[in-house]
Amino acid sequence: MTESSDQGRESLVLAHGLRVRLRHEPRLRRAAAWLRVEAGSHDVDAQWPGLAHFLEHLVFLGTERFPREQGLMAFVQRHGGQVNARTSERTTDYFFELPQAVFGEGLERLCDMLARPRLAIEDQQREREVLHAEFIAWSRDAQAQHLFSLAGGVSARHPLRACHAGNRDSLMVESPEFQQALHDFHQRYYRTGQMTLQLIGPQPPRILAGLARDADAALAAGPRSANAPVETLLGDPGEAPPASDPRRLNLLFACDGLPPGTDEALRFLELWAGSAHPGGLLAELRRLGWAQSLSLSPLYQYADQALVNFEVQLTEAGQQSRAAAQALCFDWLEYFQSHADWEPLREEYRLLRSRQSQTEGALELARRLAHGQPSELPDEAVPALRALLERFTPQSLLAPGAKALDEPPRLPPFGPWRLPPRNRFLRGQCRPTQASPRIAALAQGEPEPNRGLDGAVHLRWRLANRHHAALWHMLDASLRRLGEEARQAGVQLEFSRLGPDWQLRLCGVREPIPAILEQAVESLQRPTPESWRQASPPPRQQVPIRELIALWPEHGLGHHRPARNDSSELHPEALQRLWQQARWDGLVLGFDDTDRLALDAVAARLPGSASNDLRQPSTLPDRASWSQVACGSDEHALLLWCPAPSLSIQDEVAWRALAQLIQAPFYQRLRTELQLGYAVFSAFRQLAGRPGLMFGVQSPGSDCAALWGHIAEFLEALPERLAQWPGTSLREQCVALADSLDGGNLGLTQRLEMQWQGRLAGHSSGYSNMLREWVGQLDGPTLVEATHRLLDSQVSWTALATGPCPGASWYEAV
């Protein structure tokens, strides 16, 4: 039965009760599925915390029809897609993205694993250890514990007060009662009546509808079941909540009985509250030196309830002026509430949403569809926004340690509040009428398949040396507001550094890129006075393996010591000298001759001198280096980088193929069989044009020396494993690899990165075609030989770890 249909979108309720939303997007290169089960951790009996999350893990462990090595995760990895799942309080989401040609096979696997999971006891026992590792990491993570503590002020009867992260003690796999509860939860909620499926892709609507009907038939049929009852958020909290983090100002509001439209009202308010525009709250807090960042978000939302967190990351000065910062927040909220209907912001919001729908990939569009996000702020959301703002008062504060002030603190002078201005990049841009000279250093990338609206620019400045960390941090801060504007206009702006190179990348909607680049160049050469005061490094990553990944590029190039953060160079003359000595080159993607008129005009004004000779192919180190990194965590983490012996196409293809073949077995061995931890991965990466393999493990129990031992054991067994690899499977993997390198199956960011890395390696145009041709020549003996060369190249490996160097073949980096 069709419920509604318009402009490529269709909503259906199918024969077995599956609710479906379809969206035909011809511009997409891939298709995505997002299946939501309307049940989550708060629908589980309180006796079995973590059961819903445990079941989410178990369904990925294979079925009778699709064993684990043929299941959804392995299938998506082979085809270069994305797959994941998430358990929330009242929903469980499963989602993936794949090339159009194999999308139906992915959906078939998703439906089978949800309808017919094995749930074998031995699988449960192994996976329980994985969840226990996640639980330990969660209990040690400062951010996670802070968010959990914020719920300490809600009613003691509400499930938010309980811990729903399963562990070895709560997941009583050996108990018959637990097994009965697990099977009952699956049979009750994993039914078509309890599910909504979103399908988005370039396929014609009739094809998407056919896939949806196949899914309806493959899933277990059944009516919708009642979810666990809703408890009120407000009530006696019982024991006193823990004290709040002094580095954060949390204004927490618990709201019951909210009207329809609250979801979109919160998203609307979240956008404008966090805006860094002049005259806004964040800009004023930064001007006073009190805040680093600001966010507004619902920590929990279900039915007519919401627990809303207004959080300010305070500086040291802000911690000393905490009461005044709190008063300033409420003053801004009162100002925002004073507007009648927010009509100018509603129009801006509509333009932002329209631009998002033009630029986002299939998976992100599917996520928005699953969360029911309309293309504008609907009329019903306006009274909902008023109702929210009426409750955001000092008297309603719920956050631990926060309280209403008896007397308002004395505020420093501040300018009048202003609503965010119109985003200049969402409107049409003026184009030059005369062509500027084409600069050869700004190379044109390979012709784009189905060019559409996309475009990208990658610029690189080669500096005289790499010791300009303070200036880089200052410039990075100066670009933050522009980055926000660009993102809203459908362009990702990224400023990064690697050794002596500073890089600026703009990727997204082609039309505003020249204007955004022009503003970026202005900020890089003439930062605002406020920017010179914002030269501090960003906060470090909370998760050790993420910290190691962030540090890897510099270490992979042999820079084991961080660049000096010399604040004495923070003056305009030093910046001017830096740009005068810099040389630059770049790559353009998706711009034809007409589109490049505006881009070439900006390129003529880039700082530094253009150069066609910046390629410096990376050289391999002559010994294996091990760097110990202090990450401030009890977890152990190890990241291993194994570069290919040369920059040749042949070596790159072999390393890409090895990465694809190794991915699933490595995960299976270290995560499932050895149960080392939940963060286990291997992948192909390129650094300064050099291809390589990356392995990462984070473990709560095994130290870094033990982790290295397990990785080494796995790698040493590779030649024998590949020699026994079935020829049919190998050919299938090679076909999937070739398809994943096809520009028609890659997103814009992936295409830009591939062509940029090819340029750094010195490859000519047609690089992606050459890669696919060499993939077609791969066979078993070639890959076995590549594994031997991988092992022989151990002297060039780089390891980053939270623990000390194990000695043997490793040298401690100094």
N, C-alpha and C positions, 0 to 999 in steps of 0.2 A: 504494500500500500504506500503510495507516494504522499508524503506530508507537505512538502514544499519544493519548489524548483525555480532557480533564477540564475542567469548569467553564469552557466557552468557549474552551479552548485545545486545539490539535490539532497534532500533528507528523506530517508525511507525507514519503514518498519517492515521487516521481511517475514517470511512464512513462520519461522520458529521464534520470532520475537526479537531478533537482533536489530537494534537501532543503528542506522548507518547514515553517515554524512559523506557525500562525495564532492570532490572539487576537481574539475578539469582545468589544468593550467598548461597551455601549450608551450610556454617559455621554459618550463622545467626540463632538466636533463635526466632527472631521476624521479622515482616514485617513492612514496612513504605510506606506511600504515601506522596508526596509533590506536591500540585497542585498550579501552578503559573498562576495568571491572569495578562496579560500584560497591566496593567493600575494601576495608583496609584494617590497620592495626587496632582501631577503636571498635571494630566489630568482632573482635576475638574475645572469648571468655577470659576474664581477668586472671584465671588460673594458669593460662598459657601465654604469657607475654612473648612477643616475637614470632608467633605462629604464622601470621600473614606474610611477614617478610621472609620467613623460612620457606614457605610454599613458593614464593616468587623465585627463590633460588632453585628449588628442586625441579621446577618445570623445565629448566634449561638443561637438565642432565640426560635428556634423551627419552625416546619412546621406543616401543617395539618396531614401529615402522621406520623411524628415523633415529638410529642410535646416535650417541653424542657426537661422534666424528662426522655424522651426516646431518646433524641438527641445525637449528636456526643460526646459532652463534658461529659455528664453523662455516656454514654456507655463506653468511654475510661477510665474514672475514675473507673468504676466498675471492669474493667478488668486489672487494674494496669498498664495502658499504659501512653503515653504522647500525648498531643494535644496542639496546639497553632496556632496563626496566626500573620502576620505582614504586615503592610502597609508601603511601601517605596515610593520614589518619583514617580517611573514609574512602579512599580509592587506591587501586593498584593499576599502574599503566605499563603496557608492553609496546615497544615501538622499534621500528627499523626503517632504513632507507636503502634502496638498491637500484641498480640500472633497470630500466624499463623491461628489457628482454627477459630478466630472471625474477622479476618482482612477484609474479604469480607463484613461483616455486617457494619463495620466501614466505608468502602468506599461507601457503599450504602447510609449511612447517610450523608456523606460529599457531595455527588453529589446532594442529595435531598435538602439540606439546601442552596446550592449555586444556584440551579435552581429555587426553589420555596420558598423563605423566606416569612414569614408572613407580615413583615413590618407594623404591626398594630400600630396605632397612640399611643395607651397607652403604648406599648412596647418602642416606640421611645422616649416618654416623660421620661420614667424611665431610659432608657439607656443614654439619653443625660446628666442626672445628673452624671452618672458614668464617662462619658468623661469629664465633667466639673471638677470632682475631679482629674482626670488624668492631665488636663490642669493646675490646681492650683499647683499640685505636680511638673509638668514640669517647671512651671514658677519660682518655688522656688529652683529648683535643680541647684546647681552651675555648675556641669559638663555639664548638658544639655544647660544651658544658655551660657556657654563658647563656646560650639560647634556651637550654633546658631549664636553667635556673629562673629565667624570666617568667615561666609559668607558675612559679611558686606562690603568686598572689591570687590565683583563681581558686574557685571552690574546691575543697578537698574531695568532693564527690566526682569531679570532672575527670575523665580519663587522661587529660593533658598532664595531670599531676603524677601519673605513673610512668615508669620507664618501659618502653615497648621495643627496646633493642634486645633481641634474643641472644642468649649465650649458652654456655655448656650446662648451666644449672636449670635454666628455664625451659630449654628444649629437651624434654625428657623422652627421647626417642624410644627407649626401651620400655616405656610404660604403655600398656594397652589403652589406658584412658587417653593418653596423648595421641596415640595413633587414631583412635576413634574421633577425637576432636579435629585432627588434621584432615581426615577423609570427609568428615561431616562439613567442615568449612569449604572444602573444594566442591563437594556435591551441592551445597546450598548456594554458593555464590558464583562459581565458575560455570554459569549457564547463560544461554543467549538472552534471556529476559533481564539479566543483570549487567549486560555488556553494551557498550557503544563502540562502533568501529568507524574510524576516520580513514578514508582513502584519498590520497592526493597524488596527481601525476599528470604527465602529458598524454596519457591514453585517452581516447574518445570516451565520452560518458557511458556509452553502452558497454565498453570493455570494463570500465570500473564497476558498473552495476553488475556485470556478470561475475567478476571476482568477488563482489560482496555476497552474491547469492551462493557462490561456492563456499564462502566462509560460513554463512548461516547454516548450510547443510553439514559442514565438517565439525562445527562446535557442538558441544553437548546442549541439547535442547532442554528448556525448562523455563518456568515463569519467574518473574521477579520476586525476590524474597525481601522481607522486611529487615532493615538494618537495625543495629542496636539502638536503643532509645537515646535521645539527646538530653544530656544533663545541662543545667544552667551554668554559665561561666562565673556568675557572681554568687557569692555565698561565703560561708566561713572557710578561710583557707587553712584552718588547723594550725600547725606549727609555723613559726615565723620563717619566712623565706630567707635564704642567705643574702649577705650584703652584695650590692652590685659592684661591678668592676669600676674602679675610680677613673679609668681611662675612657669610659663611655658614659654618655648621658642618655638614659633610656626613659622615654615617656611612653608608658604602656597603658593601653585602654582596652578593657574587656567590655564588649557590646553584645547584648542579647536583644532579640526582638527587632532586628534591622529589617527595613523594607526591601522589596525586590529592587534590583539594580545596584545593590551594594558592591558586587564584584567589580563592575566597570567603574563605579565611583571611586573605589580604592585605587584602581590602576591609573585613573585620571589624576587623582591627588598625588600618588606616588611619583608620577612624572614631573609635576610642577614643583613639588616640595624639594626634590633633589636637584633642581636646575641651578646651575652656577651663574646665571645671568646677573648683571649689575642691578642692584635694587632688590635682589632676592635674599632669602635667609642664609643660604650657604655662602654667598659672596660677602655678606655682612659679617658672618662669623669668621670667615677667613681674613677679612680686613682687620678685624680686631685681634687676630692671632689666636683665636680660641679653638678653632676646629680644623681638622684635616678633611673630613668627609661627612656627609649627611645622607640618611636614607629613611624612607617610610615604607613599611611592608607589613602585610598580615602574616603573623607567625602561625595563625590557625584560622581557618574559615570553613564553615559548614552550615548548611541550612540558613538560619537567620542569625548566626553567631559570627563574631570576628574578634580575634585578639590582635590588636594593631600595635606595632612597635615603631616608635619615632626615635631613631638612634643617631646621636652625634658622636663621632670619634674626636675626642678632645685632645688638644695639645697640652703641654705642661701648664701654659698660661691659662688655658681653658679650664683645667682642673682646679685652679685657684679661683676661677670666676664661675664656678658651676651654677650657683643660684642665678646669677645674672644671665648666663647662657640659656638656662631654662626659661626665665622670664622673657627673653628675646624670642624664643620659639613660640611661646603662647601669644606674644604680641603679633607675630607673623600669621599664626593661625586665625587670630581674630580679624586681621586685615583681609586674609583670603576669604573668610566667611562673609565679609561685608558686601561682596559682589552679588548682584541679583541672580544672574543665570550663567555667568562665565562665558558669554556668547563668543567673544574673540578667541578665548582659549579652546572652546569647543570646535571652532572652525580650524584652528591650528592642529588640534588633535585629530580631526578628520583627515587633514592633509598628511600628517605623520603616519597614520594607519594606512592610508592609500599607498604611500611610498613603501612602507614595510611590505605590503602585499605584492608589490612589484619586484622586490629584491630578495626576499627571503627564500631559502631553499625548501625542498619538499618537507623535510622533517620538522623544521620550525613552523611552517604553515600548518602541518598536521597537529602540532602541539597547540597552536592558537585555536584551531578548530575544536580540539578536544576540550579546551578550557572555555569555549563559548565566547570568544572575544569578538564583538561586533566591529564594524568598520568605522564607528563613530561613538560618541557618548550619547546613548539613547535618552529620550525625554524622561523615561522613568528613573534614570540614574541621577537626575538633577535633584529631586527631593531626597533621594538616598544620600547624596553628597551632603546636603544640608543637615540631614539627621546625624551623619557621622561627625561633622564639624561641631554640631551642638553638644556632642558628648565629649569632645576633645577639650576639656577644661582642667585647670589645676585641681579642682575638687574631685575629679574622676580618675586621678592617676592611680595606677595599680603596680607599676614597676617596683621591684625590690629596692629599698633604700630611698625611693623618691617620695616626696610628700608635697602637699600644697604649702605655699609660703604664707606665714602670718602677715608679713608685710612685704610688698614688692621690693626687690633690691634696687639699688640705685644704678641705673643703666648709663653707660657712656653715651655721648652724642652719636647718633647714627642718622643717615639720610632717610628720606621718605621711601617706604616700600613701593615697589613697582611690580606689576605682573610681567611675566616673561614676554619679550618682544617677539615679533614674527621671525621665523627662521628664514634668513635671506636665501638659503640654498634650496628651499622648497619651491621657489618661484623660478620663472624663466630667467636665464642669464644673458647679458649682452654679449654678443660675439663680435670679434674684430672683423673688419671688412677687407683688410689687406693682410697678405701672408707675411709672416716673419721668416727669416732664413732658417732652414732646417738644420738643426745641430746634430751632427753624426753621432755624438756621444749618447744621444737619447735614441736608442735603437728601437726599431719597430719589431714587435713580436710576430710569431706565426699567424697567418690569417685565421680568424675566429670562425668556427662552425656555428651557424645560427646566432649571429652576433647579438641580436636583441638590444637591450638597454645597457648592457654591461660594458665596463671599461676599467682599466687598472694602470697605475704608474708606479714603478719602483725606482727610487733614486738612491744613489750611494755617494757619500763624500769620503774620500781617503784623506785622513788627517796626517800631520807630520809625525805624531805619535799618539799613543792611546791614553795618555795620562791627562784626561780632561773630564774626570768623572763629575766634579762639581758643576761645571758648565753644562754637561749633558743633563744632569738632574734638573737644573734650572730650566733648560729649554723644554724638557719633557713636561714640567709643570706648566710652562707657558702655553703649551698646546692642548691642555686638558679641556678647556671650554670649547675650543674649536673642534676637538675630537667629538665632544657631545653633540654639537650642532651638525657635524658631518654625519654622525651615526643616525641622527634623526632624519637626515636627508638621504639615507640609503648608501652612505659611503663609510667604510671602515678606514680610519686613519691610525697608522701605527708608526711610532718613532722608536728605533732600537739602535743598539750599538753592538759591534762585534770586532774585537781587536781595535785596529786603528780606523775602522769604518763606522760612520754613522749612516743609518738608513731610514728613509721615509717612504712609506707605502700607503697608497690610496687605492681602494678596491671597492667597486660597487657601481652605482648608477653613473653612467658616463657623463651626462649633461652637466652636473655641477662640479665635476672634478677640477677643471681648470681654475674656477673661482676659489675653491677650497685650497688648492695648491698655492694660489697667489697669497691667500691669507696666511697659510702655513709658512711660506717664505718670509713674509713680513715679520711674523712672530720669531722666527729663527734668527733673523738679523737684528731686529729691534724689539726685544722683549719688553713688556710693560714693567713699570717700576715694581709692581707687586710680585712679578715673577722672580726677581732677584732675591726676594726674601723666602722663596719656596724651593730651595736647592737641596733639601734633605732627601736621602734615598727613600724609596717606598718601603712599607713594612714587609718583613720577610714572610715567606710562605709558612703556613702552619703545619703542613704535611711534609715530612722529610723527603719523600721521593719527589715531590713537586719542587722542593728547594734544589735538589740535585739536578733536576731537569732544567731549571732556570739557569744554573751555573754551568751546565755542560758545554755550551758553545765556546766560552772562553777557555775552559780547560782543554777542550778538544783541539784548540789551536795552539796549545802549549802555554797559555797565560794562566799560570797556577796562582799567581798573586793578584788580588783585586787592584784595579786602577786606583791611583791616589785620588782621594776626594779632597783636593786642596782648595779650601774656601778662599784663599788669598787671590785666586785668579778670577773671582766673581766681580768683574768690573767690565764695562763696555769695551775698553781698549783691548783686553785679552781676547774677548769674543771677536772683535774686528780682526785682530792678527790671525786668529784661528781660521776664519773664513778666507782671508787673503792667501793663506798658504794651502788651502784645501783644493783638491781636484775632484771632479765628479763625473759620473756616467749614470746611465739608467736604461730602463726598458719600458716600452709602452705596449699595452695590449687592448685590442678592441676599438681603437681609434682609426678611422679612415682619414683620407687627406682633408676632407671638409672639417671633420671633428678636430683635427690637429691644429687648426688655425689658432684657436685660443690657447691650446697647450704650448705650442711653439713660442707664442708671445710671452708666456710666463717663463719658459725655459731660458729665454734670452736674458732674464734678470736673476737667474739663480746665482747664489754666492759661490765663490771659488771659480776655478777654470775648468772648462770641459776637457775631457781626456778620453781617447780611445784605447789607452794602454794601461788600464788599471788591473787587468787580470794578473793575479799572482797565485798560480796553482799551489794549493797547500802541499807541503812536504810532510812525509810521515816521520814521526819521532823514531829514534833508534833504540828506545827501550820502553817497556811497559810501565806507565806511571800510575801511581795510586795516590789520590788526594783525599785526606780526611777532612770532612766538613762538619762543624758543630751546628746542629739544627735545633737544639733546645728541646729535644723529645727523647723519651725512653725507647721509642721504636728504632729498630735497626733498618737501614736502607742501603742498597747498593745499586749503582747504575754503571753499566759496562758499555763502552763504545768500541766497536771493532770495525775500523775503516777498511775499505777495499784496497788492494795493493796498488791500483792505478786509477786514473780518471777515465779510462777507456769505456766505450759503450758496452763492450763485451763483459767487463767486470761489473759494471753497473747492473746490467740485466741479470747476471748470475747472482749478485747480492740481492736484487729485488726478488728473484725467484726463491732464494734461500729464505728470505724473510717471510714470504708467503707460506712456504712449506713448513717452516719451523714454528710459526705462531701458535697453532693449536696444540701440537705435541709439547711445546715448552710450557704452556699454560696448564695442560693436563698433568705434566710431571711435577712441577713445582707447587702449583696451587692445589690440585685435587689429590694427587697421590702423596706428596710429601707434606701437604697442608702447612706450608711455610707462612702464608698470610694471604690477605685478600687482594693486595696490590701486586700483581704479577703480570708482566707484559713483555713482548718482544716486537720490534718493528723495524722497517727500513727508514733511514734518515739520511739526509745530505747536509754536509757542513762545508761551506766555502767551495761548493762544487764536488766535494769528495763524497762518494756513496759509502754507506756503512750500515752495520747492524747495531741496534741498541737493545739491551736487555735490562730490565728493571725489576727489583723485588723489594718490598717492604714487609718486615716481619716483626711481630711483637716478641718472639722467643729466640729465634736463631740469630747469632751474631754475624757480623759481616764476613768474617773468615769462613764460617760455615756456609753462608749464602754463596760465596765465591766457589767453595768446593762443590756445591750442587750444580751451579752453572757450568763449571769446568767439566764435571762428569757428564752432563748433558751434551756439551759440545764435542767431547771426545768420542761419544757414541754416534755422532752424526753420520760419518762416512758409511758405517755399517747400516744405519737406519735407512739412508737414502738408497743404498745399493739394493735394499729389499723392497723399495717403494714400488707398488704395482704400476706398470706402464700406463694403463688406462687412466688411473687416478692422476698420474703425473701430467698426462696430456690435458686432462680436464683443468688442472690447476694452471697450466701454461695458457690455455685459452682464456681462463678467467683473468689472468694477469694482463694479457694483451688487451682484453676488453677494458680493464680498469685504467689503462694508459691511453685509451682513445679520448681525444679532447671532447667528443660529444657526450661522454659519460662523466666528465670532471666538472666540478664547480669552478667558478672564476678564480678563487683564491688558490685552488690546487693547480690550475693551469699556469697562473702567474709564477708560483713557486717552482714548478717544474721547469719552465722556460728560463727563469732567473738562474737556477742552479746549473742548467745546461750551459748558459752563457758564461758563468764563472768557471766551468770546467773546460771552456774553449770549444764547445761543440757548435757546429754551424746550424743554420736554419734547417728545419725538417728533423729536429732532434727527436720529437715524440714518435715520428714515423720510423726512425732508425731503431728506437727502442723496441717497438712492436715487431719489426722485422727480425731483430736478433732473438726476441722471445720465441718466435717461430722455429728457430734453429736449436733450441735447447733440447737436450735429451738426458737420460739418466747418467751415463758416463761423464758428461760435461759437468753436471751438478755434483757428482761425487768428487771429481777433481777440484771443484770450487770449495768443497768442504775441507779438503786437505790444504788448500791454499789459505783458507780461513784460519786453520789451526797453526799453520806455519807462520802466519803474520802476527802472532801473539805479541811480538816485541813492539808492535805499534799500537797496542790497545791502551785505552785510557779508562780508569775506574774512578768514580767518585763515590765515597762511602761515608757513613756516619761513624765508622769504626777505624781502628788503626790498620796500617799496612800489614798483610799476613806474611811478608817476606817472600821466600822462594823466588819465583820469576818476576816479582814486582819490585819496583823502586819507588820509594816515597818521594812524591813531588815536593819540590822546595821552591 
